[in-house]
Amino acid sequence: MQGACSNQIVKCIIYTSDIEVGINKLLEIENEKNESGIETVFKRISKSDYIRSEIRFSDGEEWIIINPNAGARGYRWRKAWIDANNTTISQLYLNIVPYGSGYQWEDYKLFNL
């Protein structure tokens, strides 16, 4: 990340209740970053509810998939993609937005409209 310390991890989250949709978005982000010259340094893809899918990049960004239920409260994020088709308004404003505000570097983005 430009302007960030070289050892800083930038927490980024994909919020979705559909793990397949989340994995597809995660792989799309990886493809875009790799095409722009940013390397993947760690990758774990899992369809399990118990093993978190995540990808870390050489620019310091770490992307994870989180189900936006009440248990998701407390995840602070710098960047977020939110699955508009599988996330309710209540989940958005109770479990996602309050924990990103004040910590985020950019507004959340919607996908799967």
C-alpha positions as semicolon CSV with decimal commas, in nm:
position;residue;x (nm);y (nm);z (nm)
1;M;0,000;0,000;0,000
2;Q;0,146;0,334;-0,099
3;G;0,229;0,548;0,203
4;A;0,195;0,262;0,450
5;C;0,479;0,113;0,650
6;S;0,630;-0,183;0,470
7;N;0,542;-0,420;0,755
8;Q;0,187;-0,293;0,807
9;I;-0,099;-0,537;0,746
10;V;-0,403;-0,375;0,589
11;K;-0,714;-0,565;0,699
12;C;-0,967;-0,603;0,419
13;I;-1,290;-0,800;0,439
14;I;-1,537;-0,955;0,197
15;Y;-1,873;-0,977;0,376
16;T;-2,110;-1,244;0,245
17;S;-2,328;-1,523;0,381
18;D;-2,255;-1,733;0,069
19;I;-1,905;-1,882;0,090
20;E;-1,895;-1,962;-0,284
21;V;-1,965;-1,596;-0,369
22;G;-1,696;-1,489;-0,122
23;I;-1,436;-1,725;-0,266
24;N;-1,511;-1,605;-0,619
25;K;-1,467;-1,241;-0,509
26;L;-1,146;-1,327;-0,324
27;L;-1,002;-1,493;-0,635
28;E;-1,112;-1,196;-0,849
29;I;-0,924;-0,958;-0,615
30;E;-0,618;-1,185;-0,633
31;N;-0,631;-1,188;-1,013
32;E;-0,657;-0,807;-1,034
33;K;-0,367;-0,758;-0,792
34;N;-0,146;-1,014;-0,967
35;E;-0,215;-0,850;-1,303
36;S;-0,102;-0,517;-1,158
37;G;0,227;-0,670;-1,037
38;I;0,135;-0,732;-0,671
39;E;0,231;-1,082;-0,561
40;T;0,030;-1,328;-0,354
41;V;0,239;-1,422;-0,047
42;F;-0,012;-1,648;0,132
43;K;-0,332;-1,815;0,015
44;R;-0,580;-2,043;0,189
45;I;-0,915;-2,121;0,029
46;S;-1,165;-2,326;0,226
47;K;-1,537;-2,394;0,193
48;S;-1,549;-2,486;0,562
49;D;-1,721;-2,264;0,818
50;Y;-1,434;-2,336;1,057
51;I;-1,133;-2,258;0,839
52;R;-1,117;-1,900;0,716
53;S;-1,036;-1,831;0,353
54;E;-0,774;-1,560;0,320
55;I;-0,516;-1,418;0,084
56;R;-0,221;-1,192;0,174
57;F;-0,041;-0,977;-0,079
58;S;0,303;-0,821;-0,109
59;D;0,149;-0,471;-0,072
60;G;0,044;-0,556;0,285
61;E;-0,324;-0,619;0,219
62;E;-0,482;-0,922;0,382
63;W;-0,828;-1,018;0,250
64;I;-1,062;-1,250;0,444
65;I;-1,422;-1,365;0,401
66;I;-1,662;-1,301;0,691
67;N;-2,029;-1,394;0,732
68;P;-2,203;-1,066;0,832
69;N;-2,400;-1,214;1,123
70;A;-2,390;-1,084;1,481
71;G;-2,063;-1,274;1,538
72;A;-1,898;-1,052;1,276
73;R;-1,919;-0,748;1,501
74;G;-1,577;-0,634;1,608
75;Y;-1,395;-0,697;1,282
76;R;-1,234;-0,364;1,201
77;W;-1,146;-0,309;0,837
78;R;-0,959;-0,068;0,614
79;K;-1,131;-0,185;0,294
80;A;-1,446;-0,391;0,248
81;W;-1,650;-0,548;-0,029
82;I;-2,009;-0,629;0,069
83;D;-2,222;-0,886;-0,112
84;A;-2,539;-0,685;-0,181
85;N;-2,736;-0,996;-0,276
86;N;-2,663;-1,191;0,044
87;T;-2,640;-0,915;0,307
88;T;-2,938;-0,749;0,472
89;I;-2,967;-0,378;0,549
90;S;-2,978;-0,465;0,917
91;Q;-2,653;-0,667;0,892
92;L;-2,492;-0,379;0,706
93;Y;-2,579;-0,114;0,964
94;L;-2,552;-0,326;1,280
95;N;-2,259;-0,559;1,211
96;I;-2,043;-0,405;0,938
97;V;-2,048;-0,025;0,910
98;P;-2,003;0,060;1,283
99;Y;-1,676;-0,132;1,301
100;G;-1,524;0,011;0,986
101;S;-1,607;0,374;1,052
102;G;-1,313;0,561;1,196
103;Y;-1,078;0,283;1,091
104;Q;-1,151;0,250;0,721
105;W;-0,934;0,402;0,449
106;E;-1,208;0,403;0,190
107;D;-1,584;0,352;0,179
108;Y;-1,714;0,000;0,151
109;K;-1,802;-0,122;-0,197
110;L;-2,098;-0,335;-0,301
111;F;-2,080;-0,628;-0,542
112;N;-2,320;-0,895;-0,666
113;L;-2,592;-0,636;-0,725
